[in-house]
Amino acid sequence: MIAGWLVPGAGHFLLRKWYRGALLAVSILGMFALGIAMQGKLYSSAKDILDLLGLAGDLGNGLVYFASRALGLGADSEQVTVADWGSRFIVVAGMLNVIAAIDAHNIRTGRKIS
């Protein structure tokens, strides 16, 4: 079920949960896009524990994160303005994607009945 992590909502689409998959994809991609629009920082390295947590959240976005890094999107440094909120939107989108992938896995293995 790695596809559920790499592409937002893909795990639910593979399980034919179309509505849930679409809702998750729109939510995750929307939050990520809003974070980028607010000039949020995309973490690329970890200098301290907070940067490490930010990087882990960003990596949770899967292919969207890697595509954004390749295109040079996201601020290099974070300022205490709207960009700070943008960075949080990006990290929360990644965490939501990880939770969605775990949810799809639990449905697939029968631990959760949808």
Sequence and secondary structure as in RCSB ss.txt:
>XXXX:A:sequence
MIAGWLVPGAGHFLLRKWYRGALLAVSILGMFALGIAMQGKLYSSAKDILDLLGLAGDLGNGLVYFASRALGLGA
DSEQVTVADWGSRFIVVAGMLNVIAAIDAHNIRTGRKIS
>XXXX:A:secstr
 THHHHSTTHHHHHTT HHHHHHHHHHHHHHHHHHHHTT B     SSHHHHHHHHHHHTTTHHHHHHHHHT SB
SS  SSHHHHHHHHHHHHHHHHHHHHHHHHHHHHTSS  
